[in-house]
Amino acid sequence: MQFSNNRNNPFAKPPGSIVAGLDIGSSKVCCFIARISNTNRLNVIGIGHYEARGIKNGNIVDMELAEISVGHAVQLAEQMAGQTIDSVVVNVSGIHAHSHTTTSKVSVTGSEVNESDVRKSLIQSRECEVSGQNELIHTIPVSYAMDNIKGISNPLGMIGKQLSTTIHGVTAASNALKNLRTCIANNHLEIEAFCAAPYASALSCLVEDEIDLGCTLIDMGAGTTSIAVFLEGKLVYVDAIAVGGSHVTSDIARGLTTPLNHAERLKTLYGSAIQSPRDEMETIEVPQTGEEDRFAPNYMPRSLLTGIIQPRLEETFEMVRARLDASGYINVVGRRVVLTGGASQLQGLTELGTLILNKQIRIASPIKISGLAEATSGPAFSCASGLLHYSANRMNEVPNIIIPVMTPGNFVSRLGSWLKENW
């Protein structure tokens, strides 16, 4: 049994399998259905997305409305795919995900490390759970050491007396997960696994060299901005701040006294994250809240719009920098930052981010996947695409699969396995 992040691990789904991902965001709910090809490539066969209702800043605030949004997105994807799904991998907002690094040490039972020894070391990762408050959603071995030898990538078959495993555990708030389970169950679906949203986005749009050499991914959504840090091929940190693209839209609506729908349009068509000398000379039409006379246009210099957008985005990047600094990884993972998510497409964003973070920045869209329509292949759909990758290749990181929990229904079989491993 392979417990590292290995595409050839026995938990990887075989060609022909159907996988489904459900991205529940603050602005949209998106469901992707894909089939795994003979070359292990994901081919999307069903796409459904619907306006997110009852969801705010990564939280379900109205269960009935959230259920309707999920139901519509899944139904549209099933209709396009021509088949029904019964389970999905669901994203967990970065607001609810927290990183914990633990190191476990176990004595090797035989002359060489076997699967039982590795499993015992992973079981200790449950220590990072807080009963009743948090639930473990990822168990990721970061590195192994055998006696005094460090930097081991795969300990199976190695000879030694003590196996040490550094594990990155990601927990999520139990109440948030319960709400997601209820929402999904009421749509007659099972949750195959949870995946932290920035991790899913990273799996869909980072290239292998970025993951191996060290990289920070920033997923800029409507209600949250999430962070995933990779070092030596492993996810080592996740975090998020409750600020996103919708906050920029709200600032515009208040600052220019225009309705939210017009504020979103102005942001999309004329918005920029950084001031330009031309902004003062260019004027834009800004409809005013409550004014019914459409034939009395109201014009403002574009610089006013940029002057509202830039401070909010500066604040966002500064908050991200503070989180990375507190994590200890800001200077460890190199200078590459990848931006993705629907709010990452604003003009001038890479330049502003470079100034504040002092990093090399690029904007990324989903890769390593086929069948996406042009309208659903941009940065806004990175998370949904990544959930498919997680379902197909990363189920070896799901705690309840690699570290089974004893339940009455399988007590005998689990007891037999325990006796076999320990006696």
C-alpha positions in Angstrom: 0.0 0.0 0.0 1.4 3.4 -1.0 0.6 6.3 1.3 2.6 9.0 -0.4 1.2 11.4 -3.1 1.8 8.8 -5.8 -0.4 8.7 -8.9 0.1 4.9 -9.0 -1.3 4.4 -5.5 -3.9 1.6 -5.2 -6.5 4.2 -4.3 -6.3 5.7 -7.8 -9.5 5.0 -9.8 -9.1 2.8 -12.9 -9.8 3.9 -16.5 -13.5 4.1 -17.4 -14.5 5.3 -13.9 -16.9 8.2 -13.5 -15.9 10.9 -11.0 -17.8 14.0 -9.9 -16.8 17.2 -8.1 -19.1 19.8 -6.5 -17.7 23.3 -5.9 -20.0 25.2 -3.5 -18.9 28.8 -3.7 -20.2 32.1 -2.6 -21.2 33.2 -6.1 -21.9 30.0 -7.9 -22.4 26.2 -7.4 -20.6 24.2 -10.0 -20.8 20.4 -10.7 -18.3 18.7 -13.1 -18.7 15.0 -14.1 -15.8 13.3 -15.8 -14.7 9.9 -17.2 -11.2 8.7 -16.7 -9.7 7.7 -20.1 -7.4 4.8 -20.9 -4.5 7.1 -20.6 -5.7 8.2 -17.1 -6.7 11.6 -18.4 -9.9 13.3 -17.2 -12.5 13.9 -19.8 -15.4 16.1 -18.7 -18.7 14.8 -19.9 -21.1 16.9 -17.7 -21.1 20.5 -16.6 -23.6 22.3 -14.5 -23.4 25.6 -12.7 -26.0 27.7 -11.0 -26.2 30.9 -8.9 -25.2 30.3 -5.3 -28.1 31.2 -3.0 -28.0 30.8 0.8 -24.2 30.8 0.8 -22.1 33.7 2.1 -18.3 33.9 2.5 -18.0 30.1 2.5 -20.9 29.5 4.9 -24.3 28.0 4.3 -26.7 30.7 5.7 -29.9 29.4 4.3 -30.2 25.6 3.9 -33.2 25.5 1.7 -31.8 28.0 -0.8 -28.4 26.2 -0.8 -30.1 22.8 -1.4 -31.9 24.3 -4.4 -28.7 25.7 -5.9 -26.9 22.4 -5.5 -29.8 20.5 -6.9 -29.9 22.6 -10.1 -26.2 22.4 -10.7 -26.1 18.6 -10.3 -29.2 18.2 -12.4 -27.7 20.2 -15.3 -24.4 18.3 -15.1 -26.3 14.9 -15.1 -28.4 16.0 -18.1 -25.3 16.9 -20.1 -23.5 13.7 -19.1 -26.5 11.5 -19.8 -26.2 9.7 -16.6 -27.0 9.9 -12.9 -24.3 10.2 -10.2 -24.6 9.0 -6.6 -21.6 10.5 -4.9 -19.4 13.6 -5.2 -16.2 15.1 -3.9 -17.1 18.4 -2.2 -14.9 21.5 -1.6 -14.5 22.9 1.9 -14.0 26.7 2.0 -10.5 27.7 3.1 -12.2 29.7 5.9 -13.0 26.4 7.6 -9.7 24.6 6.9 -6.8 24.6 9.2 -3.3 23.2 9.0 -1.7 21.0 11.6 1.8 19.5 11.4 2.5 16.5 13.6 5.4 14.0 13.9 4.8 10.4 14.9 7.3 7.8 15.8 6.6 4.1 15.8 8.8 1.1 16.4 9.2 -1.2 13.3 7.6 -4.5 14.0 9.8 -6.7 11.8 13.2 -6.4 10.2 11.9 -3.9 7.6 9.1 -1.4 7.3 5.8 -2.8 6.1 2.3 -1.4 5.5 1.3 -1.9 9.1 4.1 0.3 10.3 3.1 3.1 8.0 -0.5 2.8 8.9 0.3 3.1 12.6 2.2 6.3 12.0 -0.7 7.8 10.1 -3.2 6.8 12.9 -1.4 9.2 15.2 -2.4 12.1 12.9 -5.8 11.9 14.4 -4.3 13.6 17.4 -4.7 17.0 15.6 -8.5 16.6 15.7 -10.4 18.6 18.3 -13.4 16.4 19.4 -16.7 18.0 18.6 -15.2 21.1 17.0 -13.0 20.0 14.1 -12.8 17.0 11.8 -9.8 15.7 9.9 -10.3 15.9 6.1 -6.7 15.4 4.8 -3.8 13.2 6.1 -0.7 14.0 4.0 2.7 12.4 4.8 5.2 15.2 4.2 8.4 13.3 4.9 9.7 10.1 6.5 12.8 9.4 8.6 14.3 6.0 9.5 16.4 6.1 12.6 18.8 8.9 11.8 18.3 9.0 8.1 16.0 11.8 6.9 14.4 12.8 3.6 13.0 9.4 2.8 10.1 9.5 0.3 8.9 5.9 0.6 9.9 3.9 3.7 8.4 0.6 2.6 11.0 -2.2 2.6 13.6 -0.1 4.4 15.5 -1.6 7.3 15.6 0.1 10.7 14.2 0.2 14.2 12.1 3.4 14.3 10.0 5.1 11.7 9.3 8.8 12.0 6.6 10.4 9.9 5.9 14.1 9.5 2.2 14.5 8.7 0.3 17.5 7.4 -3.2 17.2 8.7 -6.0 19.5 7.5 -9.0 19.9 9.7 -12.3 21.6 9.1 -15.0 22.9 11.4 -17.4 20.1 12.2 -20.5 22.3 12.1 -19.6 23.5 8.6 -19.1 19.9 7.4 -22.4 18.8 9.0 -24.2 21.6 7.1 -22.6 20.4 3.8 -23.5 16.8 4.5 -27.1 17.8 5.2 -27.3 19.9 2.0 -25.8 17.1 -0.2 -27.9 14.3 1.5 -31.1 16.2 0.8 -30.2 16.1 -2.8 -29.9 12.3 -2.6 -26.1 12.3 -3.0 -23.3 10.9 -0.9 -20.1 12.7 -0.1 -17.1 10.6 -1.3 -14.6 13.0 0.3 -14.1 16.6 1.3 -11.2 18.6 -0.2 -9.9 22.0 0.9 -10.8 24.5 -1.8 -7.4 26.0 -2.4 -5.9 22.5 -2.6 -8.4 21.5 -5.3 -7.6 24.6 -7.2 -3.9 23.9 -7.0 -4.3 20.3 -8.3 -6.0 21.6 -11.4 -3.7 24.5 -12.4 -0.2 24.0 -11.0 2.5 22.4 -13.2 4.7 19.7 -11.7 7.8 21.9 -11.4 5.9 24.4 -9.3 4.7 21.8 -6.9 8.1 20.2 -6.6 10.2 23.4 -6.3 7.8 25.2 -4.0 4.9 27.4 -4.8 2.1 29.4 -3.3 -1.4 29.3 -4.8 -3.9 32.1 -4.1 -7.5 31.3 -5.0 -9.4 34.5 -5.2 -13.1 33.8 -5.0 -16.2 35.9 -4.5 -16.4 35.6 -0.8 -13.0 34.3 0.3 -9.3 34.4 -0.7 -7.7 31.0 0.0 -4.0 30.0 0.2 -2.3 26.7 -0.5 1.5 26.3 -0.1 3.5 23.5 -1.6 7.0 22.4 -0.7 9.0 19.5 -2.2 5.9 18.1 -3.9 3.6 18.2 -0.9 0.9 20.4 0.4 2.2 21.9 3.7 -0.1 24.7 4.5 -3.7 26.0 3.8 -5.4 29.2 5.0 -7.9 31.8 4.0 -9.2 35.3 4.6 -12.9 36.3 4.4 -12.3 38.9 1.6 -13.0 38.3 -2.0 -14.3 39.8 -5.3 -17.8 40.4 -3.9 -16.3 42.8 -1.4 -14.7 44.8 -4.2 -18.1 45.0 -5.9 -19.8 46.2 -2.7 -17.1 48.9 -2.3 -17.9 50.1 -5.9 -21.6 50.1 -5.3 -21.2 52.2 -2.1 -18.5 54.5 -3.4 -20.2 55.3 -6.7 -23.8 55.0 -5.4 -24.7 52.5 -8.1 -26.7 49.2 -7.8 -24.7 46.0 -7.2 -25.4 44.6 -10.6 -24.1 47.7 -12.3 -21.1 47.7 -9.9 -20.2 44.2 -11.0 -20.5 45.2 -14.6 -18.3 48.3 -14.1 -15.7 46.1 -12.3 -15.6 43.6 -15.1 -15.5 46.1 -18.0 -13.5 49.0 -16.7 -12.0 47.8 -13.4 -8.2 47.8 -12.7 -6.1 46.9 -9.7 -3.6 49.7 -10.4 -3.9 53.3 -11.4 -3.0 54.4 -15.0 -2.3 57.9 -16.2 -5.1 57.5 -18.7 -7.7 56.8 -16.0 -8.2 60.5 -15.3 -8.9 61.3 -18.9 -11.3 58.4 -19.6 -15.0 58.7 -18.4 -17.4 55.9 -17.7 -21.2 55.9 -17.4 -22.3 55.1 -13.8 -26.1 54.5 -13.3 -27.2 55.9 -10.0 -29.2 54.0 -7.3 -32.9 55.0 -7.3 -32.8 57.1 -10.4 -35.4 56.0 -13.0 -34.5 58.4 -15.8 -32.3 56.3 -18.0 -31.9 59.2 -20.5 -30.0 61.3 -17.9 -26.6 59.5 -17.9 -24.1 60.1 -15.1 -20.4 60.1 -16.1 -17.4 59.8 -13.9 -13.7 59.6 -14.5 -12.4 56.0 -14.6 -9.8 57.0 -11.9 -12.6 57.1 -9.3 -13.4 53.4 -10.0 -9.7 52.4 -9.8 -9.3 54.5 -6.7 -12.0 52.3 -5.0 -10.7 48.9 -6.3 -7.0 49.3 -5.6 -7.1 49.9 -1.8 -9.3 46.8 -1.3 -7.0 44.6 -3.3 -3.9 46.1 -1.6 -5.5 45.2 1.7 -6.2 41.7 0.4 -2.6 41.0 -0.6 -1.3 42.5 2.6 -3.5 40.1 4.6 -2.3 37.2 2.5 1.3 38.3 3.1 0.7 38.5 6.8 -0.8 34.9 6.9 2.2 33.6 4.9 4.6 35.4 7.2 2.9 33.9 10.3 3.1 30.4 8.8 6.8 30.6 8.4 6.7 29.6 4.7 6.8 33.0 3.0 10.6 32.8 2.4 10.9 29.0 2.2 8.9 28.1 -0.9 10.5 30.4 -3.4 9.2 33.3 -5.3 6.5 31.7 -7.4 2.9 32.7 -6.7 0.0 31.5 -8.9 -3.3 33.3 -8.9 -6.6 31.6 -9.8 -10.3 31.9 -9.1 -13.0 34.2 -10.6 -11.7 37.4 -8.9 -8.1 36.9 -10.2 -9.0 38.1 -13.7 -9.0 41.9 -12.9 -6.6 44.0 -15.0 -3.4 44.9 -13.3 -3.8 42.3 -10.5 -0.5 40.6 -11.2 1.4 43.9 -11.1 -0.2 44.9 -7.8 0.4 41.5 -6.3 4.1 41.5 -7.4 4.6 44.9 -5.7 3.1 43.8 -2.3 4.2 40.1 -2.1 7.6 40.6 -3.9 7.0 37.4 -5.8 6.8 36.2 -9.4 3.1 35.9 -10.2 1.1 34.3 -13.0 -2.7 33.7 -13.4 -3.7 30.1 -14.0 -6.6 28.2 -15.5 -7.4 24.4 -15.3 -4.9 22.2 -17.1 -4.5 18.4 -17.5 -8.2 18.1 -18.3 -10.3 17.8 -21.5 -13.9 18.4 -22.5 -14.3 21.8 -20.9 -16.2 24.4 -22.9 -14.5 27.8 -23.4 -16.9 29.4 -20.9 -16.0 27.0 -18.1 -12.2 26.7 -18.7 -11.1 29.9 -17.0 -9.7 30.6 -13.5 -13.2 30.6 -12.0 -13.5 26.9 -12.5 -10.2 25.8 -11.2 -11.6 24.4 -7.9 -14.3 22.3 -9.7 -11.7 20.8 -12.0 -9.4 20.1 -9.1 -12.0 18.2 -7.3 -12.1 15.7 -10.2 -8.3 15.3 -9.9 -8.6 14.7 -6.2 -11.3 12.0 -6.7 -9.3 10.3 -9.4 -5.8 10.3 -7.9 -5.7 11.5 -4.3 -8.1 9.3 -2.3 -5.1 8.0 -0.4 -5.2 11.2 1.6 -8.7 10.8 2.9 -8.4 9.9 6.6 -11.5 7.6 6.9 -10.2 5.5 4.0 -6.5 5.1 5.0 -7.3 5.2 8.7 -10.6 3.4 9.0 -12.8 4.2 12.0 -14.4 1.3 13.8 -18.2 1.1 13.4 -20.5 -1.7 14.6 -21.1 -2.9 11.0 -17.5 -3.7 10.3 -16.2 -4.4 13.8 -15.3 -8.0 13.1 -13.3 -7.4 10.0 -11.5 -4.4 11.5 -10.7 -6.4 14.6 -9.3 -9.2 12.4 -7.1 -6.6 10.6 -5.9 -5.2 13.9 -4.9 -8.6 15.3 -3.1 -9.4 12.0 -1.1 -6.2 12.1 -0.3 -6.2 15.8 0.2 -9.9 16.7 
